[in-house]
Amino acid sequence: MEFEVPAEHRMVREQVREFCEEEIAPIAQELEDDHRFPREVFEELGTLDVMGVPISEEYGGLGGDQLMYALVTEELGRVSGGIGLSYAAHVSLGSKPIELFGTEEQKERWLRPLATGEAMGAWALTEPGSGSDASDMDTTAERDGDEWVLNGTKQFITNANVAGSILVKAVTDPDEGYDGISTFVVDPDEDDGFHVENVWDKMGLNCSPTCEIRFDDCRLPTDRLLGAEGEGWKQTMKTLDGGRISIAALSVGLAQGAYDAAHDYAREREQFGQPISKFDAVRDMLVDMYRKTERARLLTHKAAVRYDAGERVTTESSLAKLDASEAAREVAEDAVQVLGGYGYTEDFAPQRFYRDAKLMEIGEGTSEIQHLVLGRQLGL
């Protein structure tokens, strides 16, 4: 299967890469240290017209495909895992489901500002007690005349405190299991009963806010239901196929950033009269880092190309996410090792990539869940 990146995709990638190197890389560590969400960066990404890469031009997007979106996500992750994570959550979780399942009115009201970069998007699935069984949810939405009344708590929600809209999963019929879950659009600025309970300090990715949110009799008009009642879980499965590709792409970016830092350091750092890249132990480590990064990239591109062809990609997206997330952690760890004592300091990027990479093996389905998904796909 051929993975030559089309010319238009290369042009977008180069444009984003230049922006990342000039505008994000110099402040990446500072953003982490300050735990600051860089809204100005996302406004500039909107100016570059990449906040809605896979969204139709009809609704303010770029009209690109999943492969182009993966390339942009990778470039962001190459310099800042936190910015890459907030971007991925905004596009694949907060925006794309509205295009896939929303009415024309919902797309005009909610999708357009997301696609143009005027607002950030978020998606609320996980709950404090659900763990890897995301369908085990206590958040409910009950019909009351012309309104839905939302109650419950969601945990580890990216962008929730900076979002213009949040797609919330809730149980509308407790007797129907998976078919009793629905999706609602919540406006954090206008809907009474919405509360941000906590913004977590994390091991890494601290410029990307991760929140606990609560709904107390949050009343929503009936037009906030996304798609039909009871379709929430089917929507979730479709969304996660694309979401796992985006996390795979972000992981590839983290791995590439870590490899680049180690590669450049090894060629410049001299010991015993020669660059340390000439020593077998360092050279072999760098070769393995390169191999893992390229393998993860190919799996990610394969999943994206098949997604764009309209094929079912549960196997491909799960495999890409599993491999790329583990590659990111392994490559980042080795990058720290290549830099030695310097790698453990915040003056050099590998420590940041290492901390950021760990979440890739947890979010959007843990590595253990990916093994479960793949086992089922393989008939095991």
C-alpha positions as CSV (number, residue, x, y, z in Angstrom):
1,M,0.0,0.0,0.0
2,E,1.4,3.4,-1.1
3,F,1.8,6.1,1.6
4,E,3.1,9.0,-0.5
5,V,1.8,12.2,1.0
6,P,-0.1,14.3,-1.6
7,A,1.3,17.7,-2.5
8,E,-1.6,19.6,-0.8
9,H,-1.0,17.7,2.4
10,R,2.7,18.4,2.3
11,M,2.0,22.1,1.8
12,V,-0.2,22.2,4.9
13,R,2.3,20.2,6.9
14,E,5.1,22.5,6.0
15,Q,3.1,25.6,6.9
16,V,2.2,24.1,10.3
17,R,5.7,22.9,10.9
18,E,7.1,26.4,10.3
19,F,4.5,27.9,12.6
20,C,5.3,25.3,15.3
21,E,9.1,25.9,15.1
22,E,8.8,29.7,15.2
23,E,5.9,30.3,17.5
24,I,5.4,27.2,19.8
25,A,8.8,25.6,20.3
26,P,10.3,28.6,22.0
27,I,7.5,28.8,24.6
28,A,6.7,25.1,25.0
29,Q,8.5,24.5,28.3
30,E,7.3,27.9,29.7
31,L,3.7,26.9,29.0
32,E,4.2,23.6,30.9
33,D,5.8,25.4,33.8
34,D,3.0,27.9,34.0
35,H,0.2,25.4,33.4
36,R,-1.2,27.9,31.0
37,F,-3.6,27.2,28.2
38,P,-2.2,29.2,25.2
39,R,-5.4,30.6,23.7
40,E,-3.4,32.9,21.5
41,V,-1.8,29.9,19.8
42,F,-5.1,28.4,18.9
43,E,-6.3,31.8,17.6
44,E,-3.3,31.8,15.3
45,L,-4.0,28.2,14.2
46,G,-7.5,29.4,13.3
47,T,-5.9,32.2,11.2
48,L,-3.9,29.4,9.5
49,D,-7.2,27.7,8.8
50,V,-6.3,24.4,10.4
51,M,-8.7,24.3,13.4
52,G,-11.2,22.5,11.3
53,V,-9.0,20.5,8.9
54,P,-11.4,17.6,8.3
55,I,-14.5,19.7,8.5
56,S,-16.4,20.7,5.3
57,E,-15.7,24.1,3.9
58,E,-19.5,24.6,4.0
59,Y,-19.2,24.9,7.8
60,G,-16.0,26.9,7.9
61,G,-13.5,24.1,7.8
62,L,-10.6,23.4,5.5
63,G,-12.3,20.5,3.8
64,G,-9.3,18.2,4.3
65,D,-9.3,14.6,5.2
66,Q,-8.2,12.4,8.1
67,L,-4.7,12.0,6.7
68,M,-4.2,15.8,6.5
69,Y,-5.6,16.2,10.0
70,A,-3.2,13.5,11.3
71,L,-0.2,15.3,9.7
72,V,-1.2,18.6,11.5
73,T,-1.6,16.8,14.8
74,E,1.8,15.2,14.4
75,E,3.5,18.5,13.8
76,L,1.9,20.0,16.9
77,G,2.9,17.0,19.0
78,R,6.4,17.3,17.7
79,V,6.9,20.5,19.7
80,S,4.2,20.5,22.3
81,G,2.2,17.4,23.5
82,G,-0.2,19.7,25.4
83,I,-1.1,21.9,22.5
84,G,-1.4,18.7,20.3
85,L,-3.7,17.1,22.8
86,S,-6.1,20.1,23.1
87,Y,-6.1,20.4,19.3
88,A,-6.9,16.7,18.8
89,A,-9.7,16.8,21.4
90,H,-11.1,19.9,19.8
91,V,-11.2,18.5,16.3
92,S,-11.9,14.7,16.6
93,L,-14.0,14.8,19.7
94,G,-15.5,18.3,20.0
95,S,-16.1,19.1,16.3
96,K,-16.3,16.1,14.1
97,P,-19.3,14.4,15.8
98,I,-21.4,17.6,15.1
99,E,-20.6,17.3,11.4
100,L,-21.3,13.6,11.4
101,F,-24.5,13.5,13.5
102,G,-25.8,17.1,13.8
103,T,-28.7,18.9,12.1
104,E,-28.1,21.8,9.7
105,E,-29.1,24.2,12.5
106,Q,-26.6,22.6,14.9
107,K,-23.8,22.7,12.4
108,E,-24.4,26.4,11.8
109,R,-24.6,27.3,15.4
110,W,-22.0,25.0,17.0
111,L,-19.7,23.6,14.3
112,R,-18.9,26.8,12.4
113,P,-17.2,28.6,15.3
114,L,-15.2,25.5,16.1
115,A,-14.1,24.9,12.6
116,T,-13.0,28.6,12.2
117,G,-11.2,28.6,15.5
118,E,-13.5,31.1,17.2
119,A,-14.2,28.6,19.9
120,M,-12.7,25.4,21.4
121,G,-14.5,22.1,21.5
122,A,-14.7,19.4,24.2
123,W,-16.2,16.0,24.6
124,A,-17.4,14.5,27.9
125,L,-17.6,10.7,28.2
126,T,-15.5,9.5,31.1
127,E,-16.9,9.5,34.6
128,P,-15.1,9.2,38.0
129,G,-16.2,5.6,38.5
130,S,-16.3,4.3,34.9
131,G,-12.7,3.5,34.3
132,S,-12.2,1.6,31.0
133,D,-15.9,0.8,30.8
134,A,-17.0,4.2,29.5
135,S,-20.6,2.9,28.9
136,D,-21.0,2.5,32.7
137,M,-22.2,6.0,33.3
138,D,-24.3,7.7,36.0
139,T,-24.9,11.0,34.2
140,T,-28.6,11.2,33.3
141,A,-30.7,13.4,31.1
142,E,-34.5,13.4,31.8
143,R,-37.1,14.9,29.5
144,D,-39.2,17.6,31.2
145,G,-41.6,19.2,28.7
146,D,-39.6,21.1,26.1
147,E,-36.3,20.6,28.0
148,W,-33.8,18.0,29.0
149,V,-32.5,18.1,32.6
150,L,-28.9,17.0,32.9
151,N,-27.3,15.7,36.1
152,G,-24.0,14.0,36.8
153,T,-20.2,14.3,36.9
154,K,-17.6,13.8,34.1
155,Q,-13.9,13.3,34.8
156,F,-10.7,14.0,32.8
157,I,-12.4,16.2,30.2
158,T,-9.9,18.0,28.0
159,N,-10.6,21.7,27.2
160,A,-13.8,21.8,29.4
161,N,-12.9,25.1,31.1
162,V,-12.0,26.8,27.8
163,A,-14.6,25.3,25.5
164,G,-17.4,27.1,23.7
165,S,-19.3,23.8,23.5
166,I,-19.1,20.4,25.1
167,L,-20.6,17.2,23.7
168,V,-21.9,15.3,26.8
169,K,-22.9,11.6,27.0
170,A,-25.8,10.9,29.3
171,V,-28.3,8.1,30.0
172,T,-31.7,8.9,28.7
173,D,-33.2,5.4,29.2
174,P,-31.6,3.3,31.9
175,D,-33.5,0.2,30.8
176,E,-31.9,0.1,27.3
177,G,-28.2,-0.4,28.1
178,Y,-26.1,0.9,25.2
179,D,-29.2,2.0,23.4
180,G,-30.2,4.2,26.3
181,I,-27.3,6.6,25.9
182,S,-27.6,10.0,24.1
183,T,-25.4,13.0,23.3
184,F,-26.1,16.6,24.2
185,V,-24.5,19.9,23.3
186,V,-23.8,22.0,26.4
187,D,-22.9,25.7,26.3
188,P,-20.6,26.3,29.3
189,D,-21.0,30.1,29.2
190,E,-24.8,30.1,29.0
191,D,-26.2,26.9,30.5
192,D,-27.1,27.2,34.2
193,G,-26.1,24.2,36.3
194,F,-22.7,23.6,34.6
195,H,-19.8,23.7,36.9
196,V,-16.0,23.1,36.5
197,E,-15.1,21.3,39.8
198,N,-11.4,20.9,39.2
199,V,-8.6,21.5,36.8
200,W,-6.0,18.7,37.4
201,D,-2.3,19.2,37.8
202,K,-0.8,16.4,35.9
203,M,2.4,14.5,35.2
204,G,2.7,16.2,31.9
205,L,0.6,18.0,29.2
206,N,-0.2,20.8,31.7
207,C,-0.9,23.5,29.1
208,S,-3.8,21.3,28.0
209,P,-6.5,21.7,30.7
210,T,-8.0,18.4,32.1
211,C,-11.1,19.0,34.1
212,E,-13.8,17.5,36.3
213,I,-17.2,18.9,35.5
214,R,-20.6,18.7,37.1
215,F,-24.1,19.1,36.0
216,D,-26.8,20.1,38.6
217,D,-30.2,20.3,37.0
218,C,-28.6,21.7,33.9
219,R,-31.6,22.5,31.6
220,L,-31.1,22.2,27.9
221,P,-33.7,22.9,25.1
222,T,-34.7,19.9,23.0
223,D,-32.6,21.1,20.1
224,R,-29.4,20.3,22.1
225,L,-29.9,16.6,21.5
226,L,-27.2,15.5,18.9
227,G,-28.7,12.9,16.5
228,A,-31.6,10.8,17.7
229,E,-32.2,9.7,21.3
230,G,-30.4,6.5,22.1
231,E,-27.8,6.8,19.4
232,G,-25.1,8.1,21.8
233,W,-23.1,4.9,22.1
234,K,-23.1,4.2,18.3
235,Q,-21.8,7.8,17.8
236,T,-19.2,7.2,20.4
237,M,-17.8,4.1,18.6
238,K,-17.6,6.0,15.3
239,T,-16.0,8.9,17.0
240,L,-13.4,6.8,18.8
241,D,-12.3,5.2,15.5
242,G,-11.2,8.7,14.3
243,G,-10.1,9.7,17.8
244,R,-7.6,6.8,18.1
245,I,-6.1,7.8,14.8
246,S,-5.5,11.3,16.1
247,I,-3.9,10.0,19.4
248,A,-1.7,7.8,17.2
249,A,-0.7,10.9,15.2
250,L,0.0,12.9,18.3
251,S,2.1,9.9,19.6
252,V,4.1,9.9,16.4
253,G,4.7,13.6,16.8
254,L,6.0,13.1,20.4
255,A,8.2,10.3,19.2
256,Q,9.6,12.4,16.4
257,G,10.3,15.3,18.6
258,A,12.1,13.1,21.1
259,Y,14.1,11.4,18.3
260,D,15.1,14.7,16.8
261,A,16.4,16.0,20.1
262,A,18.4,12.9,20.8
263,H,19.7,12.7,17.2
264,D,20.9,16.3,17.2
265,Y,22.5,16.0,20.6
266,A,24.3,12.8,19.8
267,R,25.9,14.3,16.7
268,E,27.0,17.4,18.5
269,R,28.1,16.0,21.9
270,E,31.7,14.8,21.9
271,Q,33.3,12.3,24.2
272,F,36.8,10.7,23.8
273,G,37.4,12.9,20.8
274,Q,34.3,12.0,18.7
275,P,30.6,12.6,18.6
276,I,28.7,10.1,20.9
277,S,26.6,9.1,17.8
278,K,29.7,7.1,16.7
279,F,29.6,4.8,19.7
280,D,27.7,1.5,19.0
281,A,25.5,1.8,22.1
282,V,24.2,5.3,21.2
283,R,24.0,4.6,17.5
284,D,22.0,1.4,18.0
285,M,19.6,3.2,20.3
286,L,19.0,6.0,17.8
287,V,18.4,3.5,15.0
288,D,15.8,1.7,17.1
289,M,14.1,5.0,18.0
290,Y,14.0,5.9,14.3
291,R,12.5,2.4,13.5
292,K,9.8,2.7,16.1
293,T,8.8,6.2,15.0
294,E,8.6,5.2,11.3
295,R,6.6,2.1,12.0
296,A,4.1,4.0,14.1
297,R,3.8,6.6,11.4
298,L,3.1,4.1,8.7
299,L,0.4,2.4,10.8
300,T,-1.2,5.8,11.5
301,H,-1.2,6.8,7.9
302,K,-2.6,3.4,6.9
303,A,-5.5,3.9,9.3
304,A,-6.1,7.5,8.1
305,V,-6.1,6.5,4.5
306,R,-8.6,3.7,5.0
307,Y,-10.8,6.0,7.1
308,D,-10.8,8.5,4.3
309,A,-11.8,5.7,1.9
310,G,-14.9,5.1,4.0
311,E,-13.7,1.7,5.2
312,R,-14.3,0.3,8.7
313,V,-11.1,1.0,10.6
314,T,-11.6,-0.4,14.1
315,T,-8.7,-2.7,13.7
316,E,-6.4,-0.2,12.0
317,S,-7.1,2.7,14.4
318,S,-6.7,0.5,17.5
319,L,-3.4,-1.0,16.2
320,A,-2.0,2.4,15.3
321,K,-3.0,3.8,18.6
322,L,-1.5,0.9,20.5
323,D,1.8,0.8,18.6
324,A,2.3,4.6,18.4
325,S,1.5,5.3,22.0
326,E,4.0,2.7,23.2
327,A,6.6,3.9,20.7
328,A,6.2,7.4,21.9
329,R,6.9,6.4,25.5
330,E,9.8,4.1,24.6
331,V,11.5,6.7,22.2
332,A,11.1,9.5,24.7
333,E,12.6,7.4,27.4
334,D,15.6,6.5,25.2
335,A,16.0,10.2,24.3
336,V,16.4,11.0,28.0
337,Q,19.0,8.3,28.2
338,V,21.0,9.6,25.1
339,L,21.2,13.0,26.7
340,G,22.3,11.5,30.1
341,G,22.1,14.0,32.9
342,Y,21.1,16.8,30.6
343,G,18.1,14.7,29.5
344,Y,16.8,14.8,33.1
345,T,16.8,18.6,33.2
346,E,14.0,21.0,32.0
347,D,16.6,22.8,29.8
348,F,16.2,20.1,27.3
349,A,13.0,18.8,25.7
350,P,13.2,15.0,26.1
351,Q,11.9,15.0,29.7
352,R,8.8,16.8,28.6
353,F,8.2,14.4,25.8
354,Y,8.7,11.5,28.2
355,R,6.1,12.8,30.7
356,D,3.7,13.7,27.9
357,A,3.9,10.4,26.2
358,K,2.6,8.3,29.1
359,L,-0.9,9.6,28.7
360,M,-1.0,8.3,25.1
361,E,-1.1,4.8,26.6
362,I,-4.1,5.7,28.8
363,G,-6.4,8.2,27.0
364,E,-8.8,7.2,24.2
365,G,-8.7,3.6,25.5
366,T,-5.7,2.1,27.4
367,S,-3.2,-0.2,25.8
368,E,-4.9,-3.0,27.6
369,I,-8.3,-2.0,26.1
370,Q,-6.6,-1.9,22.6
371,H,-5.5,-5.5,23.1
372,L,-9.1,-6.4,24.0
373,V,-10.4,-4.6,20.9
374,L,-7.9,-6.2,18.6
375,G,-8.5,-9.6,20.1
376,R,-12.2,-9.3,19.3
377,Q,-11.4,-8.1,15.8
378,L,-9.2,-11.0,15.2
379,G,-11.8,-13.5,16.5
380,L,-9.9,-14.4,19.6
